[in-house]
């Protein structure tokens, strides 16, 4: 039997029990016969693996009362799981319209109906129901969680912030990191519309609620560059080192731009040496090698690259070393180096650059909300500064 048939067996049993109870306590024999006939007809459909026909009969036979509410709820949930959302909505709406339900049963039916509406994409109706359920002690946390998902989906970040604060109060689970991301989403929109002052205010709110929010610092640095405030940009980008050093590769290039604009390339090199001494890794190494090459110190660049590769092996470092080796066109293994260079170039071209630490999703772009597991702030550079 299919999954649906197995799930219908308890429902058939419930109907059978009600039929038997009617036979014992009911008076009119004709109605009892009709009930029994319909019941056995439903069983026949069930055994013949025609569950849809069996469902229609069982729904008609089961009156909604305190004994059968759970059966109706289970049947509605089953329909939703199978993608038959309209049927699920009809069953759960029928339940919520009943006046003989207890408060607990009514709230449970409302919750299922809200989930039906979400599955159907009727987000306004789902939102209205979940708002009602926030007054239910038993379902309040679930309602806030559902509302939060809806507001994220609709990009209603102000409502998301308010709901996250309410969820934090109700569940005592810290939401500051997620709320900071919502503020950053607002910043992205404000920046697109040229509202830089409001965007900077939203950044401060993000950092106030989560002073370790790397995204807020990166956005502040980018906004500062937009308005040619290079000093503010440098301060914002450098803050990332204290917030989460895994994201240092994201600030190297914009910092280089800042120092170049100020004519302070030597200060930038000193900062790179600071990063290299404290964290090691390929990101500062590559830029220092590039600087040596620009100054004409090819042999020094090669020696430096080899030394760092011994400490911190990396594909990017190997690729840079091959670049340096290919400069000597009289080298006997030049063609071999050319082949290796092509291979490493292809490997680097196709490799993912970021990975979600929660679900393992990999991609080439930095997403603050993982497209796979929908977790905030879990994606980091795959080749970190220490790789």
ZIMOUR-V507093 format. One record per helix or strand. SS is the DSSP state (H for helix, E for strand). FROM is the first residue (numbers start at 1). LEN is the number of residues. Records with the same first field share a line. If there is no record, write none. Layout:
SS=FROM-LEN ; FROM-LEN
//
This chain:
H=3-23 ; 29-19 ; 51-11 ; 69-13 ; 85-12 ; 103-18 ; 123-11 ; 140-15 ; 157-15 ; 176-17 ; 196-14 ; 214-13 ; 230-14 ; 245-3 ; 249-14 ; 265-15 ; 282-13 ; 298-14 ; 315-11 ; 334-17
E=354-3 ; 362-2 ; 369-1 ; 376-1 ; 379-3
//
